[in-house]
Every structure is written in structure tokens, then in C-alpha cells.
């Protein structure tokens, strides 16, 4: 009897965990998609102060959701996006629109991929 109760509790726990994990990841990109578009617009218009502020907000959102991503992603993926965040922010600070824009688009693409249940390699 005790064994059956423990099994049921474990199964319920696993389903609740998976449901929470899946629903949390689903909205991760929606929260920042407008920030990506806004930052891209600022870079193209060479509004560097606004672009820096906006890119910092994206980085903060990333840091807030990093723990959830670490459950499903290898260190290499996380290191890659962190490197492009550094390039994005340094590109904005040095007013290098080519570096900033290309880094932003790569970060956007990687971030969007992380929201997939089965991400692309």
C-alpha cells in the first residue's frame, strides 16, 4: 500500500514539474520579442543611449530566466549566447552598428530556439 502511494505521489510530482517547465518556457520569447525589435530599431537609427538601455534590459531578462534554461541546455549553448550578449553590448557602447546589429540578430535567433520544447542543434 505504501509503495503505491509513493508511486502516485512521484508521478504527480513529475507531471506538475513538466507542466510548469513547459508553460514557463513557452512565454519566454514573447516577453522580450518587442525589446529585440525596439533595440534593432534604435541601432539602425543610431540612437545609442536607447539601444544600450534596451540591450541591458534584454540581458536582465536573460539572467532572470537562465536557471530555467540551464535545465535543458548544455554549457556550450549558454556560453555562446553570453558571448554574443557581450558583443552586442560592447558594439552598442562603441557605436559599431555592424557588430551590434549582427550580435543582436544572433542573440534573437538563439533565444527563440531556446523556447522550443525540442531545440534545434
SVG drawing of the C-alpha trace seen along z (x, -y; Angstrom):
<svg xmlns="http://www.w3.org/2000/svg" viewBox="-2 -59 36 61">
<polyline fill="none" stroke="black" stroke-width="0.4" points="0.0,0.0 2.8,-2.5 4.6,-1.7 1.6,-2.5 1.1,-5.8 4.7,-6.8 4.5,-5.9 1.4,-8.0 3.0,-11.0 6.1,-10.7 4.1,-10.5 2.0,-13.6 5.2,-15.5 6.8,-14.7 3.7,-15.8 3.5,-19.1 7.2,-19.7 6.9,-19.0 3.8,-21.2 5.5,-24.1 8.6,-23.7 6.8,-23.7 4.5,-26.5 7.3,-28.7 9.4,-28.2 6.6,-28.9 6.3,-32.6 10.0,-33.3 10.4,-34.7 7.1,-36.7 8.4,-38.7 11.4,-40.1 10.4,-40.0 9.3,-43.6 12.6,-44.5 14.5,-42.9 12.6,-44.8 13.0,-48.0 16.7,-47.6 17.1,-46.8 15.3,-50.0 17.5,-52.0 20.7,-50.6 19.5,-51.3 18.6,-54.8 21.9,-55.2 20.1,-56.1 22.9,-54.6 21.8,-55.5 18.3,-54.0 19.9,-50.9 22.2,-50.4 19.4,-50.7 17.2,-48.3 20.1,-45.7 20.7,-45.8 17.0,-45.1 17.3,-42.1 20.3,-40.9 18.5,-41.3 15.6,-39.2 18.1,-36.5 19.6,-36.5 16.2,-36.1 15.4,-33.0 18.9,-31.5 18.1,-29.0 15.2,-27.5 17.3,-27.3 20.1,-25.5 17.8,-22.6 17.7,-21.7 20.8,-23.3 24.4,-22.5 27.0,-24.8 28.2,-25.5 24.8,-26.9 24.7,-29.2 28.3,-30.3 27.6,-31.1 24.7,-33.4 26.6,-35.0 29.4,-35.8 27.0,-37.4 25.5,-39.4 28.9,-40.8 29.4,-41.6 26.0,-43.3 26.6,-45.5 30.1,-46.4 29.0,-47.1 26.4,-49.5 28.8,-51.2 31.4,-51.7 28.6,-52.8 29.5,-50.0 26.2,-49.3 27.5,-46.3 28.7,-44.4 25.7,-45.4 23.1,-44.5 24.7,-41.2 25.1,-40.2 21.5,-41.2 20.2,-39.1 22.2,-36.1 21.0,-36.5 17.5,-36.8 17.8,-33.6 19.4,-31.6 16.9,-32.9 14.0,-32.0 15.4,-28.5 15.6,-28.0 11.9,-28.4 11.3,-25.3 10.5,-22.1 13.0,-20.3 15.5,-22.9 17.5,-22.8 21.2,-21.9"/>
</svg>
